[in-house]
Amino acid sequence: MKYIILLGDGMADHPLEACDGKTAIEAAHTPNMDRIAAMGCSGLFCPIPEGMPAGSDVGNLSMFGYDPRVSFSGRAAIEAANQGISLAEDEVAFRCNLVTLANGVMQDFTSGHITTEEAGAIIETLNETLAHEFPIVFHAGVSYRHTGVIKATAAGTVTGLVETVCEPPHNISDQKYEPYLPNGPAQALLRDLMTASQRVLAEHPVNTARAAAGKPTATSLWPWGQGRALTLTSYQEMFGLTGAVVSAVDLVKGIGVCAGLEPLTVPGATGWIDTNYEGKVAAALAALNRHDFVYLHVEAPDEASHQGDVALKIHAIEAFDARIVAPFLLYLETRPESRILVAPDHFTLISTKTHAGGAAPFAMCGHGVVPDNAVCYGETEAAQTGALIKDGFRLIHRFIGDTPLDIGGNNE
């Protein structure tokens, strides 16, 4: 049996006036996800447990089948795992975004989707200039997403670092950022680090070139998502499966690493609308020749939502459907002893440009999946099936289970 999860990050949304009361999924042309729902079954699941932050870290842990209430230890630690960073007991990893701050406002949490090459040069300079002043080592990631590891023994305590409140920058797009600066035991260290980074970035050649080209510049580091090393039960132990993860972002691949799955790097995978869709599909299909399970993640719908751009979100969902989902339906025709699951990891609302919890739609089809009454994929149709999996992490356990997946109307 082959198991395929196709994850459209942040696809779910509330009804939108711009879409005549439909959600972005419902307004988009998605014949392939509709076909999965019509061939199989669909319903709602809650990837974000009540009381937990509605982030891709928590949502993807649920999608991989881990209870975030037990497993979650901080986003940056998960990303560090994919980067091959081993955290000592006295070290805390922070996600360090390169952001654009202007006139007191979080103008762009992606620095204009700065390229990985440009960002790498900036991170190298920050290591050269700030390492002697702060107990931190930076590790370059993809585009604006990077990791910093702080040695607690030189900066207070592990508990103090972890408990300092650090707001995700994508939650405060176009808002005054001062009220959201780090607050808590380690706030002085983190705020000083941000200020020092701003001095370095103001004169960096990458920013000089971007400004000359009329592009947003990276004006500051923004630390957040801190945590200690993550330990997960492997997929081999939990499901008896081997598998692979395809994603542009360290977070998702990091969960895979901790789960004992093979993280795949695809050239041109950007985490944006211009990602290498075909390369991701090719890597996933090749992985199915040597593994039983593949998890393919696409970030673009989430990024479009954070920009508050309805048309771009619909475009991202349609690209996901046509360029990611369609090839796997063709695969299913040749490998009928397979199952496909499509879902988001959380809501990302156009109205607020932020993540949100709630019951999100899923659809699955393939061997052993008993069809229900759904005719298309979307929030409204999924709700009408009556299926609700309240503990979202149980969805994949149903998906991979040995018994036929007749879950319609069976609430958990």
Backbone hydrogen bonds, N-H to C=O, Kabsch-Sander energy under -0.5 kcal/mol:
donor,donor_aa,acceptor,acceptor_aa,energy
2,K,337,E,-1.4
3,Y,292,D,-2.8
4,I,339,R,-2.3
5,I,294,V,-2.6
6,L,4,I,-0.5
6,L,341,L,-3.1
7,L,5,I,-0.6
7,L,296,L,-3.0
8,G,6,L,-0.6
8,G,343,A,-1.8
9,D,7,L,-0.9
9,D,298,V,-2.4
11,M,8,G,-1.9
12,A,346,H,-0.7
16,L,22,K,-2.8
19,C,16,L,-1.2
20,D,17,E,-1.8
21,G,16,L,-2.3
22,K,16,L,-0.5
22,K,19,C,-1.3
27,A,23,T,-2.1
28,A,24,A,-1.5
30,T,28,A,-0.9
34,D,30,T,-2.4
35,R,31,P,-1.6
36,I,32,N,-1.8
37,A,33,M,-2.1
38,A,34,D,-2.4
39,M,35,R,-2.7
40,G,36,I,-2.0
41,C,364,M,-2.3
43,G,362,F,-1.7
44,L,387,A,-2.6
45,F,360,A,-2.2
46,C,389,I,-1.9
52,M,49,P,-2.2
55,G,53,P,-1.9
59,G,55,G,-2.8
60,N,56,S,-2.4
61,L,57,D,-1.8
62,S,58,V,-2.0
63,M,59,G,-2.1
64,F,60,N,-2.1
65,G,61,L,-0.5
65,G,62,S,-1.4
66,Y,61,L,-2.7
70,V,67,D,-2.0
71,S,67,D,-2.6
72,F,68,P,-1.8
76,A,225,G,-3.4
78,I,74,G,-1.0
78,I,75,R,-0.7
79,E,75,R,-2.0
80,A,76,A,-2.5
81,A,77,A,-1.4
82,N,78,I,-1.1
83,Q,79,E,-1.4
84,G,81,A,-1.2
85,I,80,A,-2.6
86,S,84,G,-0.6
87,L,85,I,-0.6
88,A,86,S,-0.5
91,E,88,A,-1.9
92,V,150,I,-2.1
93,A,227,G,-2.3
94,F,148,G,-3.1
95,R,224,W,-2.9
96,C,146,H,-3.3
97,N,95,R,-0.6
97,N,222,W,-2.1
98,L,144,Y,-1.6
99,V,97,N,-0.7
99,V,220,S,-2.7
100,T,108,D,-2.8
101,L,99,V,-0.6
102,A,105,V,-2.2
105,V,102,A,-1.8
106,M,175,Q,-2.7
107,Q,100,T,-1.4
107,Q,105,V,-1.6
108,D,100,T,-1.6
111,S,108,D,-1.0
114,I,110,T,-1.7
119,A,115,T,-2.7
120,G,116,T,-2.4
121,A,117,E,-1.6
122,I,118,E,-1.6
123,I,119,A,-2.9
124,E,120,G,-2.1
125,T,121,A,-1.7
126,L,122,I,-2.6
127,N,123,I,-2.2
128,E,124,E,-1.8
129,T,125,T,-2.4
130,L,126,L,-2.5
131,A,127,N,-1.2
133,E,130,L,-1.2
134,F,130,L,-2.3
136,I,134,F,-2.0
137,V,149,V,-1.7
139,H,147,T,-3.3
142,V,145,R,-0.5
145,R,142,V,-2.5
146,H,96,C,-0.6
146,H,144,Y,-0.6
147,T,139,H,-2.4
148,G,94,F,-2.9
149,V,137,V,-2.6
150,I,92,V,-2.7
150,I,148,G,-0.6
151,K,135,P,-2.0
152,A,90,D,-3.0
152,A,150,I,-0.8
153,T,90,D,-0.5
154,A,151,K,-1.6
155,A,152,A,-1.7
156,G,152,A,-0.7
161,L,157,T,-2.1
162,V,158,V,-2.7
163,E,159,T,-2.6
164,T,160,G,-0.8
164,T,161,L,-0.5
165,V,183,N,-2.9
166,C,164,T,-0.5
167,E,180,Y,-0.8
171,N,168,P,-1.8
172,I,169,P,-1.5
173,S,170,H,-0.5
174,D,106,M,-3.1
175,Q,172,I,-2.0
177,Y,104,G,-1.6
180,Y,177,Y,-2.0
181,L,178,E,-1.6
183,N,165,V,-2.1
186,A,160,G,-0.7
187,Q,184,G,-1.9
190,L,186,A,-2.2
191,R,187,Q,-2.8
192,D,188,A,-2.3
193,L,189,L,-2.1
194,M,190,L,-2.1
195,T,191,R,-2.3
196,A,192,D,-2.6
197,S,193,L,-2.2
198,Q,194,M,-1.9
199,R,195,T,-1.4
200,V,196,A,-1.7
201,L,197,S,-2.8
202,A,198,Q,-1.6
203,E,199,R,-0.5
203,E,200,V,-1.0
204,H,201,L,-1.2
208,T,204,H,-2.1
209,A,205,P,-2.3
210,R,206,V,-2.3
211,A,207,N,-2.8
212,A,208,T,-1.9
213,A,209,A,-1.3
214,G,211,A,-1.5
215,K,210,R,-3.1
219,T,99,V,-2.1
219,T,217,T,-0.9
220,S,99,V,-1.6
222,W,97,N,-1.7
224,W,95,R,-2.2
225,G,166,C,-0.6
227,G,93,A,-1.8
228,R,73,S,-1.0
232,L,258,C,-0.5
235,Y,259,A,-2.6
238,M,234,S,-2.7
239,F,235,Y,-3.0
240,G,235,Y,-1.3
240,G,236,Q,-0.5
241,L,235,Y,-1.3
244,A,293,F,-1.6
245,V,262,E,-2.7
246,V,295,Y,-2.9
247,S,245,V,-0.5
247,S,264,L,-0.7
253,K,249,V,-1.7
254,G,250,D,-2.7
255,I,251,L,-1.8
256,G,252,V,-1.8
257,V,253,K,-2.4
258,C,254,G,-2.3
259,A,255,I,-1.6
260,G,257,V,-1.5
261,L,256,G,-3.3
262,E,243,G,-2.7
264,L,245,V,-2.7
266,V,264,L,-0.5
269,A,266,V,-1.9
270,T,268,G,-0.8
275,T,272,W,-1.7
276,N,268,G,-0.7
277,Y,275,T,-1.6
280,K,276,N,-2.0
281,V,277,Y,-2.3
282,A,278,E,-2.6
283,A,279,G,-2.2
284,A,280,K,-2.3
285,L,281,V,-2.9
286,A,282,A,-2.2
287,A,283,A,-2.0
288,L,284,A,-1.6
289,N,286,A,-1.2
290,R,287,A,-1.5
291,H,287,A,-1.7
292,D,242,T,-1.4
293,F,242,T,-1.1
294,V,3,Y,-2.1
295,Y,244,A,-2.0
296,L,5,I,-3.0
296,L,294,V,-0.5
297,H,246,V,-2.9
297,H,295,Y,-0.6
298,V,7,L,-2.6
302,D,9,D,-0.6
302,D,299,E,-1.0
303,E,299,E,-1.6
304,A,300,A,-2.5
305,S,301,P,-1.8
306,H,302,D,-2.2
307,Q,303,E,-1.0
308,G,305,S,-1.6
309,D,304,A,-1.8
310,V,308,G,-0.8
313,K,309,D,-2.2
314,I,310,V,-2.5
315,H,311,A,-2.2
316,A,312,L,-2.5
317,I,313,K,-2.4
318,E,314,I,-2.5
319,A,315,H,-2.3
320,F,316,A,-2.2
321,D,317,I,-2.3
322,A,318,E,-2.7
323,R,319,A,-2.8
324,I,320,F,-1.5
325,V,320,F,-2.2
326,A,321,D,-1.8
328,F,324,I,-0.8
328,F,325,V,-0.8
329,L,325,V,-1.4
329,L,326,A,-0.5
330,L,326,A,-1.7
331,Y,327,P,-1.8
332,L,328,F,-2.2
333,E,329,L,-1.3
334,T,330,L,-1.1
334,T,331,Y,-0.6
335,R,331,Y,-2.0
338,S,336,P,-1.6
339,R,2,K,-2.4
340,I,365,C,-2.5
341,L,4,I,-2.5
342,V,363,A,-2.8
343,A,6,L,-1.6
347,F,356,A,-1.8
348,T,10,G,-0.6
348,T,12,A,-2.0
349,L,354,T,-2.6
353,K,349,L,-2.2
354,T,349,L,-0.6
356,A,347,F,-2.1
360,A,45,F,-2.8
360,A,358,G,-0.7
362,F,43,G,-2.4
363,A,342,V,-1.9
364,M,41,C,-2.8
365,C,340,I,-2.0
367,H,336,P,-0.5
367,H,338,S,-2.4
369,V,366,G,-2.0
370,V,368,G,-0.6
372,D,40,G,-2.0
382,A,378,G,-2.4
383,A,379,E,-1.8
384,Q,380,T,-1.6
385,T,381,E,-0.7
385,T,382,A,-0.8
386,G,383,A,-1.1
389,I,44,L,-2.5
390,K,388,L,-0.8
392,G,46,C,-1.7
392,G,390,K,-1.2
394,R,391,D,-2.5
395,L,392,G,-1.8
397,H,393,F,-0.5
398,R,394,R,-1.8
399,F,395,L,-2.3
400,I,396,I,-2.5
401,G,397,H,-0.6
405,L,368,G,-1.7
406,D,404,P,-1.8
407,I,405,L,-1.6
410,N,407,I,-2.4
411,N,409,G,-1.1
412,E,388,L,-2.3
